[in-house]
């Protein structure tokens, strides 16, 4: 395979192992795995999940839901507060699949009730500590009011409660992540007890890769929705969700300049390729990627003495030890593990497997292909 510009490499075997590990964990814990496809956004990668027995999925937009519905997925949750401006698209999807939507307020419920032409499953997003969006788990008055409103609507079927513990991404201690998970499950159980008499089939759904990767006993909920685990990245490795050998994507970037006076190598690969997500080091410095070497069996663990220290739009600046500085020449490719695989994949709009097979990504497709 000849690479001439920044390219996102995908190690299929690593991704398959990551999928298999999470599928097995869900089965052991007797919970439904509804993986979040916003990380890979690829029909081919989606088929790897289907082959592992996954039947229900999560996405982050109506456009993404349509993309996967067009490829045979019939049970899809849009785990983002329902955007009532997309009512026409929501109705089209609801006419042909089992569609799950999320609400965080009464206004959305009212708008859905007025605009829906087909039944949808509706869950309430609960905030158990992340403080991004959602109804506070202890705000029973608000939850009571919204649940009552849902019950009165013909096209809305109350499904249960969903949580995303995004604050696990700020942790590097397994016990802290276990505590966050336990707290969320406890608060969800209080909600279930409050409403189970009227909704005996009420479902509890939780989803974040650190919890689902690190916590062994993930019982106490009906469903998990991790997404990043399919590829992992440097952030997850730092948290403790994975090891370096589990990271399934890697950027290949051409070397375009060298500056011996400051030990820096310039890559064709900047923020428009990687994103500007960063890992803060203990000494206060920042890194935007770690360098690895490509072998016949994929890539190595990250090298010591060389790392991406700065990104601008197209440029990546790599600080290297004298020995590693001498190793790279103009026109070589340098291989870099990303800090955040979801954003890197979204920016790159496609993959090349280590076997040389192109893999599509939703963002690389024209909008007209998703509207047919």
C-alpha positions, 0 to 999 in steps of 0.5 A: 500500500502506497501512502502519500498523504495523512492516512488513518490506518485500521488494524482489523484484528485488534478491532475484532478482538476489542469487539469480541471482548466487550460482547463476551463481557456483556454476555457474562453479565447478562446485559444487552450490548447496544454499542455506540457507532459514533466512534467508527461510523462505518458500515463495514465496521458495523458488520463486524459487530453484526457478525459478533451477534450485536442486533441493536446499536446507538448513534449520535445523530439522525443522519447517522441513524439513517446511514445505518438503517439503510444498511439493515440495522433495525433497532437504533437509539439516537443517544443525543437529545432529540432535535425537533427541527428534524421531525421529517427525518425522524418520522421517515426513520420511525416508519421503518425501524424501531427508533429510540429517542432521548428527551431531557425536558418537557418541551421536547416531549410536547413537540414530539407528541405534536409532530410524530406520525409513527410510534417511537421509544422515548427514554429520559436522559439522567444526569448522575454527575457528569453535568453536561445535560440531562435531568438530575437524578434527584429531581423527582418532580421534573421526572414525574412531570415528564413521565406523566406527559409521555404517558398521555401521548399516543405515539410515545412509548416510555422506555426508561432511563439512560445515563452517560458517565462522561466524567469517567474520562477525567479519571485514571484510577479504577476505584474512582471509575467503579465508584462513578459506576456504582453511584449511577446504578444506585440512582437509576435503581431509585428511579426504577423503584419509583416508576416500575409499578406503572412501567414494569418493563422500564429499561436502565441503560448506561454507556461509557467506555471507561466503565464498561472496560474497567468494571468487571461486574456491570450488572444492575442495568439492562443495557450498556452503550460503550463506543470508543472501545472498538478502537480505543486511543491514548486517552483510554490507555491513560485512563486504564481502559486498555493497553497500548496493544489494544489501540486499533487505529494509527495515523500515517503522516509524511515527514516534510521537514527537520530542524536539527537545531531544536530536535524537531521533525515536521509532519504533514498531519495537523489539527485537521487530521488529528483534532486538537485533543491533548493529553496533559503530562505530569510535568505540565507539558502537552502531547497530541500523539505518540509515535510507534513503528509499523511492523508486519504484525501491526505497530509497536508500543509507543517509542520513548523519546519522541512524541507529537508536541504541537499541532497547527492546521496542517502541521504536526511538530514532533520532538525527538531524541537525537537518536530518533531524530536521525532515524527519520528522513524527509519523505518517510512516514511516521506512525502516530497513535491518536489522543482521541480516535473518535474525532480523528476518524471523523476528521479523516473520513475513512480508513485503510486497513493494515492489509490495504483495504479501504473502509468507508466512514459516514463523513466521507459520503455525500449527503445525497447518498444518505437521503435515498 
